[in-house]
Amino acid sequence: MKVKVRYFARFREISGVNEEIIELSEGSKVSDLIEHIKNLHPELKKEVFGEDYDDEADVNVSRNGRYASFDEMLEDGDVIALFPPTSGG
């Protein structure tokens, strides 16, 4: 299956791309996609995910416009967005 990954803010700068199509095995989860991205863009691994990722990772993930958890299943054609946490008031 193929998913489109869009990178925002500093993730775009670190990866050097705005978006890309990534091919994954059927039955893949968001966590599988993250592992694939870490291999494609090692600089994201250092800056965003560290050695391990969890709910404390310095990243927000959306799937088709809705926040997604790392254990969420992906489907062919999904659009995944990676963006840094925001704060403000």
C-alpha positions in Angstrom: 0.0 0.0 0.0 1.0 3.6 -0.5 0.6 6.5 1.8 1.4 10.2 1.3 3.5 11.8 4.1 3.5 15.5 4.5 6.1 17.3 6.6 5.4 20.6 8.3 7.5 23.3 9.9 10.9 22.2 11.1 10.2 18.6 9.9 10.1 19.9 6.4 13.5 21.6 6.9 15.1 18.6 8.5 13.8 16.0 5.9 14.4 18.3 3.0 11.0 17.5 1.4 7.5 18.8 1.6 5.9 15.4 1.0 6.6 12.0 -0.3 4.8 8.7 -1.2 5.9 5.8 1.0 5.1 2.2 0.2 4.4 -0.1 3.2 3.1 -3.6 3.7 -0.6 -4.2 4.1 -1.5 -4.2 7.7 1.1 -1.5 8.7 0.5 0.8 11.6 1.5 4.4 12.1 4.5 3.1 14.2 5.6 1.1 11.1 5.5 4.2 9.0 7.5 6.1 11.6 10.2 3.4 11.6 10.4 3.6 7.8 10.7 7.4 8.0 13.4 7.2 10.6 15.4 5.0 8.1 14.7 7.3 5.2 15.6 10.5 7.2 18.1 9.7 10.0 18.2 13.3 10.9 14.5 13.2 11.9 15.4 10.2 14.1 17.9 12.3 16.1 15.8 15.5 16.2 12.3 14.2 16.6 12.0 10.6 17.6 15.2 9.9 19.6 16.1 6.3 20.2 12.6 5.3 20.9 9.2 6.9 20.2 6.2 6.9 22.5 3.4 9.3 23.3 6.2 11.7 24.5 7.8 11.9 21.1 8.2 15.5 19.9 5.8 15.0 17.0 2.1 15.2 16.2 0.7 12.8 13.7 -2.5 13.2 11.8 -4.1 10.6 9.5 -6.5 12.1 6.9 -6.9 15.3 8.9 -7.4 13.7 12.3 -4.9 13.1 15.1 -3.6 9.5 15.0 -1.9 7.3 17.6 1.1 5.2 16.8 -0.9 2.0 17.0 -3.5 3.1 14.4 -3.8 0.9 11.3 -3.0 2.6 8.0 -4.9 2.1 4.7 -3.8 2.5 1.1 -4.1 6.2 0.1 -4.0 7.6 3.6 -2.5 11.1 4.0 -0.2 11.4 7.0 1.0 14.7 8.3 3.9 15.1 10.7 4.2 18.4 12.5 5.7 19.7 15.8 3.6 20.3 18.9 2.4 23.8 19.2 1.7 25.9 22.2 0.5 29.4 22.8 -2.3 31.3 24.3 
